[in-house]
Amino acid sequence: MSENSAARIKSVQTALAVIETLYERDGARVDEVADAVDVSKSSAHRHLTTLERENYVVREGDEYVLSLQFLELGDYVGGRKGIFRLAEPKVREIADETGERAQFVVEEHGYVRYVHRATGDRAVKTTSGVGKRVRMHAVAAGKAILAELPEERVRNIIAERGLPAFTEHTITDEARLFEELGDIRERGVAFADEELVEGLRAVGVLIRGSDDRVLGALTVAGPTHRLKDDVWREDIPNLLLGTANELELKIEYE
């Protein structure tokens, strides 16, 4: 790789880091961006003004924020695949029926990404909004997907992303995780018991394509005092399995 090519790649990486910083902080000043990205103020300013000129950033007073250009990109990404379009109304139906938070997720780069989200009238507010990514081993939908991926792929994800603990209930041992993935394959349903957030339980089921490819997963999450006993172990799993079956049929015959 030439020196100029390496410099261009570094510049792209810095620009992406600037965008991530503005997203995470909901806007930032030049000096804040420089500190977060670990570049000089002049470099941060050049990147920000370039992004502003290309309509990806807007200046508000002494802060820069992401522009509405990302809405167009997000809308395109969210509807690019047929499963994304078909899953959206089903997620709303699940949320309405359970009163809890329902989501459709996919695996991307070893993380779970939330593609669609709907909240019922009793849903607990969380930070897992559309587009957010979380570790696969700590959420029910992520474990449902991991259970159907090839073992080599799962081991690569673990090697790249690790098994960090988010609560005292998070599975952080590789052997234990593989044991649970085997149980998930047998019953067709994944459970997460306060593994990402204390006091929050979730159920997840896989969505497969007509060629048996892993397309994503449906999940319902709610507080432990409501997701318990038969509601958690039977009612919600049966609802999700039925909805997953409907989605898979729609995908096959669309």
C-alpha positions in Angstrom: 0.0 0.0 0.0 1.4 3.4 -1.0 1.9 6.2 1.6 -0.8 8.3 -0.1 -3.3 5.4 0.0 -2.6 4.8 3.7 -3.1 8.6 4.4 -6.5 8.5 2.5 -7.6 5.5 4.5 -6.6 7.2 7.8 -8.6 10.3 6.7 -11.7 8.2 6.1 -11.3 6.5 9.5 -11.0 9.9 11.2 -14.1 11.2 9.4 -16.1 8.2 10.5 -14.8 8.7 14.1 -16.0 12.3 13.9 -19.5 11.2 12.8 -19.6 8.6 15.7 -18.6 11.3 18.1 -21.3 13.7 17.0 -23.8 10.9 17.2 -22.8 9.7 20.7 -22.6 13.2 22.1 -25.7 14.6 20.3 -23.4 17.3 18.9 -20.0 18.7 19.9 -17.6 21.6 19.6 -14.4 21.5 17.6 -12.2 21.0 20.6 -14.5 18.3 22.0 -14.3 16.4 18.7 -10.5 16.8 18.6 -10.2 15.4 22.1 -12.6 12.5 21.4 -10.9 11.5 18.1 -7.4 12.3 19.3 -6.5 14.7 16.5 -5.5 18.4 16.4 -8.1 21.1 16.5 -7.2 22.1 13.0 -7.7 18.6 11.8 -11.0 18.2 13.5 -12.1 21.5 12.1 -11.2 20.4 8.5 -13.1 17.2 8.8 -16.2 19.0 10.3 -16.2 21.7 7.6 -15.8 19.1 4.9 -18.7 17.1 6.3 -20.8 20.3 6.6 -20.0 21.2 2.9 -21.2 17.7 1.9 -24.4 18.1 3.9 -23.7 15.4 6.5 -23.2 17.9 9.3 -24.9 21.1 10.4 -23.5 23.9 12.5 -25.6 25.1 15.4 -23.9 27.9 17.2 -20.5 26.6 18.3 -21.5 23.0 18.0 -21.8 20.6 15.0 -24.6 18.1 14.8 -25.4 15.3 12.3 -27.7 16.5 9.5 -31.0 15.1 8.3 -29.1 13.5 5.4 -28.7 10.5 7.6 -32.5 10.1 7.7 -32.5 9.4 4.0 -29.7 6.9 4.4 -31.3 5.2 7.3 -34.6 4.9 5.6 -32.9 3.2 2.6 -31.0 0.8 4.8 -34.1 0.0 6.9 -36.2 -1.0 3.9 -33.5 -2.4 1.6 -34.4 -6.1 2.2 -37.8 -7.7 1.9 -37.6 -9.1 5.4 -37.1 -5.6 6.8 -40.4 -4.5 5.2 -42.3 -7.6 6.1 -41.1 -7.6 9.7 -42.2 -4.0 10.6 -46.0 -4.5 10.9 -45.4 -7.8 12.8 -43.3 -6.1 15.4 -46.1 -3.6 16.0 -48.6 -6.4 16.3 -46.4 -8.1 18.9 -46.0 -4.9 20.9 -49.7 -4.2 20.9 -50.6 -7.8 22.0 -48.0 -8.1 24.7 -47.9 -4.5 25.9 -44.2 -4.8 26.0 -41.2 -3.8 23.8 -40.9 -5.8 20.6 -38.1 -5.7 18.1 -36.7 -7.2 14.9 -32.9 -7.6 14.8 -30.2 -8.8 12.5 -26.6 -9.9 12.9 -24.0 -7.5 11.5 -20.3 -7.7 12.1 -20.7 -9.9 15.1 -23.3 -7.6 16.8 -27.1 -7.5 17.0 -28.5 -4.5 15.2 -32.1 -3.3 15.9 -33.9 -2.8 12.7 -37.5 -2.3 13.9 -38.8 -1.5 17.3 -42.3 -0.9 18.7 -43.5 -0.3 22.3 -46.7 -1.5 23.9 -48.6 0.5 26.4 -46.6 -1.0 29.3 -43.2 -1.1 27.7 -40.1 -0.2 29.7 -38.0 2.5 28.1 -34.5 1.4 27.2 -31.6 2.7 25.1 -31.9 0.0 22.5 -33.3 2.2 19.7 -33.4 1.5 16.0 -29.9 1.1 14.6 -28.3 0.4 18.0 -25.9 -2.5 18.3 -25.4 -4.8 21.2 -23.4 -7.9 22.1 -25.0 -11.0 20.8 -24.3 -13.2 23.9 -26.2 -10.9 26.3 -29.6 -10.7 24.5 -32.2 -13.3 23.7 -32.4 -12.4 20.0 -28.6 -12.5 19.7 -28.4 -16.0 21.3 -31.2 -17.2 19.0 -29.1 -16.2 16.0 -25.9 -17.5 17.4 -27.5 -20.9 18.0 -28.0 -21.3 14.2 -24.8 -19.9 13.0 -21.9 -22.3 12.1 -19.7 -23.1 15.1 -16.7 -21.6 13.4 -18.5 -18.3 12.9 -19.6 -18.2 16.5 -16.1 -18.8 17.7 -14.8 -16.0 15.5 -17.5 -13.7 16.9 -16.4 -14.6 20.4 -12.7 -14.1 19.5 -13.4 -10.7 18.0 -16.1 -9.3 20.4 -15.4 -11.2 23.6 -17.9 -12.1 26.2 -18.0 -9.1 28.5 -20.2 -9.0 31.5 -23.0 -6.4 31.6 -24.6 -7.8 34.8 -23.8 -10.6 37.2 -26.1 -12.8 35.1 -24.3 -12.4 31.8 -22.8 -15.5 30.3 -19.0 -14.9 30.1 -17.8 -18.5 29.8 -17.5 -19.8 26.3 -18.3 -23.4 27.2 -21.4 -22.4 29.1 -22.5 -20.3 26.1 -22.2 -23.2 23.7 -24.1 -25.4 26.1 -27.0 -22.8 26.1 -26.9 -22.5 22.4 -27.4 -26.2 22.1 -30.5 -25.9 24.4 -31.8 -23.1 22.2 -31.5 -25.2 19.1 -33.5 -28.0 20.8 -36.4 -25.8 22.0 -36.4 -23.2 19.2 -36.5 -20.3 21.7 -33.9 -18.2 23.4 -34.2 -16.5 26.8 -32.2 -13.8 28.5 -32.7 -13.3 32.2 -31.3 -10.0 33.3 -28.2 -10.6 31.2 -27.9 -7.1 29.6 -29.9 -5.0 32.0 -30.8 -5.8 35.6 -34.5 -6.4 36.0 -35.1 -7.0 32.3 -36.0 -10.3 30.7 -36.4 -11.2 27.0 -37.5 -13.9 24.7 -36.1 -14.3 21.1 -36.9 -16.5 18.1 -35.1 -17.0 14.8 -36.4 -16.0 11.4 -35.1 -18.2 8.5 -35.2 -17.7 4.8 -36.6 -20.2 2.3 -33.0 -21.6 1.8 -32.7 -21.9 5.6 -30.5 -18.9 5.9 -30.5 -16.9 9.1 -32.3 -13.6 8.3 -32.8 -12.2 11.8 -34.8 -12.6 15.0 -37.9 -11.3 16.8 -37.7 -10.5 20.4 -39.9 -9.2 23.3 -38.4 -7.7 26.4 -40.0 -6.5 29.7 -39.5 -6.3 33.4 -39.0 -9.4 35.5 -42.2 -8.8 37.5 -44.3 -9.1 34.3 -42.2 -11.5 32.3 -42.4 -14.5 34.6 -43.8 -18.0 34.9 -46.0 -19.0 31.9 -46.0 -15.5 30.4 -42.2 -15.6 29.9 -41.8 -19.4 29.3 -44.9 -20.2 27.2 -47.2 -17.3 26.2 -44.6 -15.0 24.7 -42.5 -17.8 23.1 -45.7 -19.2 21.5 -46.7 -15.8 20.1 -43.2 -15.2 18.7 -43.0 -18.7 17.2 -46.3 -18.2 15.5 -45.3 -14.8 14.2 -42.0 -16.1 12.9 -43.8 -18.9 11.1 -46.1 -16.3 9.4 -43.1 -14.2 8.4 -41.2 -17.2 7.0 -44.2 -18.1 4.9 -44.6 -14.6 3.5 -40.9 -14.5 2.7 -41.2 -17.9 0.8 -44.2 -16.9 -1.3 -43.6 -13.2 -1.8 
